[in-house]
């Protein structure tokens, strides 16, 4: 059994945990993830919505319509701005940002999605399944 998924924001105002392991771990190269992280991709762990809970604080939300046509609500700390998670309206998962984990080494990507949007300078993970767009 994997270690419990726990984490929080930079200032400590927000904490969370997941009651189950990640269903999938992926690097998302979509333009929205690039803009929201300030990087080439967002490393995320997909956990069931009903398994994720905030244990401290609240998140500010920013909602966009993704390339799939579904709503994506990104949750971040209103105090320090740390990105914590995304709620994916068309999926039963929450995408937890790997950088917010207490142990970021828990992130072990098995897929890369929206690689068609990756900039030329983006790093890629060898040996993972890649999808030019959304695999769903």
Secondary structure, 3 states (H helix, E strand, C coil): CCCCEEEECCCCCCEEEECCCCCEEEEECCHHHHHHHCCCCEEEEEEEHHHEEEEECCEEEEEEECCCCCEEEEEEECCCCCEEEEEECCCCEEEEEHHHECCHHHCCCCEEECHHHCCCCCCCCCCCEECCCCCC
